[in-house]
């Protein structure tokens, strides 16, 4: 009598949201894609949510009108109140921003700010980004060492978005402090983030009032974004002060940390893939831009700054990946998993800066596609080109296993990135 083959059982589900997982979540995401592509789990906050990990499901989910961005649709138990958004935004009356609303309000508010992120406006801003980049590198180039997160990747987008919003230069260091508190406390005590949000809210309300008092009759060329929002609200667009403050807040909040992580994660990937880094340096030395452009897209796909898309809530029963989602259930699209789906990308775990077929989801999809993506791409391309050109022998100053990634749910980024190079 011959032994009958036994049905194979999948290995045990991996632990999620541990410190080990934060360092390298990709094996766990590969397991979920294969065995549980739409997976219900309890998050560290105690909230239960569905994780969507396959590319096709992710793309469908990001554009599905049955999934609302408005937290009012969350069927949340008492212990989960207020745990699905940015800490402190409810108390600070900053909820009415693009990440929390649906059409038609989303359409109206997005139209008001979209003109600040057109390719033409971003191109006009390019000299300022290059100036900021060179100034920051000048600050540490003579030392021969730096922490690229705190000395470069973090301040660059803060100062850039402050300039775009119209925050006076003398106040921008306050914004840097508040933003730093938001990053340092992600995954930890929520009080520090909420206090920073409250301070930022108070400042923005005062700044909006001051700018409204001094607003000229006609807009100047390149008018700052807050002045533009005030002008729109004063000319019949029905933008309340809370909406204006919330819009400025979310542009800062969403516009800086994504770019911090794009620069940090991207530099780390290049330093740990010397062949790809050498190709890019040779291309830059030849005065070419093509590999830089495709390379930044590949870095967004390979280890992007946003690990999970922001919250969505089912407004009616629906089926995703064979799972039945009930009204009120939270749904989180795992961009990091979808962008390494072998059903969509050839050799997805390999870094290939010349990859052409690269419709990644790093900046989302559908009506909530990242408004600031053109600016983030400009900052990422400018920063990486400057680092590799001005510091050609840039190298890690720590064992990769010793680097720590920030705990948190939405974003993926390094706490520090110590490097060494020949002093300039």
N, C-alpha and C positions, 0 to 999 in steps of 0.2 A: 504494500500500500504506500503510495507516494504522498509526501507532504503537500498539502494544498497551499499555494501562496496566500499569505495573509495581507489584507488591505493595509497599506501604509498609513500611518497616522502622522500628521504634521508635527513638527517640533513645537514645544511649548511657546506660547506667545511671549515676545520679549518684554522686559520692563521698559516702560516709557517714563520720561520726564525725570530720570535720575541724573546725577552729575556725569556718570559715564555715558549716558545717552546724549547729554548735551554736547559732549566732546565729539561724538561721531554718531549722529542719529540714522545714518543712511542704511546700515544693515537692518535695523528695526523697521525702517520704512519699506525696505525690500520685502521683508517677511509679511508686512501688512498688505502690500500690493498683491502678493501671491495668494495669501490665505484669508485675509479679511479686508478687502479693499475699501469697504465702508464699515467702519468699526466704532462701536459705542464704547466710550471709556470715561472714567472719572478723572478729571483734571486735578492738578495740585490744589486749586482753589476750592475743590469740592463740587464744582459744577460738572454735570454729565453732558457730554456732547458727542456728536458723530464726527469721525475723522474720515475724510475722503482722500484717497492716496493715488488712484490711477489717473493718468493724464486725461483720458476721454471723459471720465466721470467728473474730474475737476473742472474741465472747461465747460461742461454742461452746467455744473453747479454754479459757477461764477456768473453765468448769464441767465439763470433761471428766475423769472419774475415771481415765482411762488416762494422764493426765499427772500425775506425782507432784511434790510440792514437796521431797522428800527428796533431797539431793545424792548419797546413796549410790547412786541409780539412774543417775547420770551415767556414761556410758561414756567417761571422760576419759583422754586420753593423758597421759603423764608431764609434759609441759610445761604442761598446763592444771590440774594439781593445785591445789586451793584457790583457784581464780580465779573461782569462780561465786557467791561469797557476800560477806559483809562481811569485809574484811581483819581477820585476827586472831581471828575468832570461834572457829575450830577450836582453836587453842592455848589460848585462854582458857576452853575448855569451855562455850561459850555457844551451842552448835548446836541445843539442844532447845527452840527457840521456834516460834511460830506460823507463821513464814515458811518453816520447814524441815521440817515434819512433816505427815503425812496422818492421816485417821481410822484407828483410834479415838483415838489420842493427841491429835490436833488437836481433836477434839470435846470431850474431857475438859478440856484446858487452856483452850480458848476459853470453855467454860461457867464456869470458875472466875473469869475476869476480865470476862466480859460484863456483870455487874451493876454494874461501875464506870462503864459507858458507856451506861446506859439513859437515855432522854430525861429521866426524873425526876432522876437523879443529875447529869446535865449541867446541867439547869436550876438545880439547887441550887448549882452551881459558877459560874454566870453572874456573880454579884456580884464574885467574886474575879477573873474575867477582865476585867471592866470596871475594877476597881481597878488591876490591872496595866497595862492599856492607858492609863489616864489618867496613871499615875505615869511611864510611859515617855515619853509625849508631853510631860508637864511638864518632863522632863529636857532637851528641846531646843526647846521652843516659843518661848522668848525669843531664841534665836539667829537665827532667820530662815532657817536652813538645816540640813540633816541628811543623813546617809546612812541611808535608811530600812531597809536590810537590817541593818546592824550595830547601829543604835541603836533599832530598833523590831521589825522582823519576826523577827529572830533571838532576842532575849531573851524576847519575850512567850511563845512556846510552851515554851521551856526552863523558865522559872519556873512556868508552868502545869502542865506534866507532872510537874515535881519536887514541887509541892504535892500533886498527885493521888497520886503514888507514896508520899509521906511522907518525902521527903528533907528533913532539917532546913534551915531558912533559911540557917544559917551555912555550910552545905556546898554551897549551890546554885551559887555562883560557880565552884567546882571543876568541877561538871557543865557549866557554860557554857563553860569553857576546853576540856574534853575534847570537847564537841560541836563547838566551833569548829574544833578540829584535824581532826575528821572531815570537816567541810564543806570546809575549805581544801585538804585533800589529795586530794579525789576527783578521779580522772583523773590524778593525779600519783603521787609515790612512795607506796608502800603502808605503809612503815615507820611514818610518823607516825600513821596511822589505827590500826594494830595496837597501838602503844604506848598510845594513848588508850583503846582497848578493854580492854587489860590492866589499866590503872589503874582503869577503871570497874568491871571485874570484881572486882578486889580490894576496892574500896570497897563494892560491893553485897553481897559475901559478909560483910563486917564489919557492914554495916547490918542485914542479915537476922539475924545472930547477936544483935546488940544489941536489936533489936525483939523477937525471940523471948524473950530473957531478961526483958524488961519488959512482955510482953503481958498485959493485964488479962484476967480470967476471961471477962467479957462484952464484946462489941464496943460501942464508943461510936457514937452517930449520926455518919454520915459518916466512918467509919473509913478510914484511908488504905489504898491498894491493896496495898502490901507486907505490912502487918499482916494484911489479908484473905487474902493468899496463904499466909502462915504459918499462920493459923488453919485454913484449909482443909486444909493438909498435915498439921496436927496432929490433925485430926478424920477421918482415914481416907480422904482423897482421893489419897493416895500421890503427893504432889508432892515430888520430891527437892529438895535445896538447889540443885543445878545447874539444875533446871527453874525454880525460883523466881527465881534470879539471871538466867537467860536470859530469862524472861518480863519481868522488870523492865527488863532491858537493851533488849529489842526494842521495848517500849512507849515507852521514851525515844527510841531511835534512829529508829523509824518514826513516832513521834508528834510529833517536833519539826521535822524537815526538810521534811516534807510541808506543814506549816503555814507555815513560813518562806517556802516557794515560793508557796503560795497567796496570802499577803499581798503578797509582792514582785511576783510575776507579775501578780496582780490589780490592784494599784495602778498598775503600769506600763501595763497595758492601758487602764485608765481615763484615765490622763494622756495617752495617745496616741489616745484616742477622745473628744474633748471633748464631742461631742453626747450620747453615752451617759453620760458623767460628769455633765453638766448635768442630765439626766433624773433620775439617782439623787440628786443633791443636792436637787433640787426635791422629790422624793418624801420624802426624809428631813426636809426643812424642814417639810413638811406633816404630819409625825408618822406617816407610813405605813411599813410594814415589808415589804409584798408585793414591791416591786421589789428591795429589798435581798436578799430570800430567793431569788427567781428569778435575780437578778444574780450571786450567788455561785455558783449552779449553772452559769450560763453561763460565768463565768470559769474554773471547773473544766474545762468542755468546751473552751473556746476556746484556752487556753494553760495547761493544768493543771500541778500540781506534780510529778506522776509521769509521766515520758515513756514508760517501758517498765515493764510489770508485772514483778514479781520472777520468778526462774527457775522453770521447770518442766522435767521430764525424762520422756521417753516410757518407759513400762514395757512396752509391747508395740508391734508394728507398727501404724501408723494412717495415715490419709490426711487431710490438711488442705489445703484450697484446691487440690486436684488434685496435691499433692506427697506423696510417700511418706516418712513419718518413721520412722526405724529406732529400735528399742529403745535407750535410753541417750542419744538425741539431745537436746540442750537446745533449748527452745522459749521465745521471748520475745514476748509480746503487746505490740505498739506501741500503747499507749492513745492517744497523741497523734495517731496516724494514724487509728485507728478513730473517734475523736471528731470527725474532720473528713470523714468518709465521706459524699459527696453522695448515696449510696444510702439513707442513714439520716437525714441532717439537711439541711433546706432551707437553701440559701445558707450552707454550713458555714464558709466563711472570713470571714463577717461576724460581728461582735460585736453581739448583740442581748440586752440585759439582761432584756427581757420575754419571752424565748423560753419557751414552755410545754411543747412536745413535746421534752423534753430528758432522755431516759434515757441520759445519758453514762456512760462506763465509768471515770471519773476515780478512783473509789475501788474499782474492781474489780467482780467479779460472782461469784456462787456462794458456796461455803462459806468462801472466803478473802476475802470482801468486807471492806473495812477496818473493823476493830473500833472505831477511834477516830474514824470519820467524824462522828458527832454533835458531838464536842468540837471537831474541826477546823472544822466549819461555824460553831459558836458563836464560835470565835476569829476566823475570817475575817470574819463579819458584824460582830462587835464592833469589830474593828480598822479595817475600811474605813469604817464609819459614823462612828467617832471621828475618823479622819483628815479625812474630807470635811466634817465638821461643825465641828471645832475649827480646822482649817486650810483655810478655804474657797477660798483662792487658791493652793493647793498646785500647784506646777508643776515640771517636770523642770529640772534645772540642768546638763544635759549633752545633747549631740547623741545621739539614740538609736543612731546608727551607732557611737558610741564606747563604748557599754555592752558589757560582756563577760559572757558566760554561763559558768557553771562547767562544766568538762569532766567527764564522768562518763557512766555508762550508764543508770542507773535514773531518777534525779531530773533535773528541769529547773528551773533557777533562776538569778537574776542574782547576780553577785559583789557588786555595789554598786548602789545606786539613789539618786544624789544629787538632792536636791530643794531648792527655795527656797519661801518663803512670807513673808507679813507677820508680823513677830514679835508674839507674843501678849502 
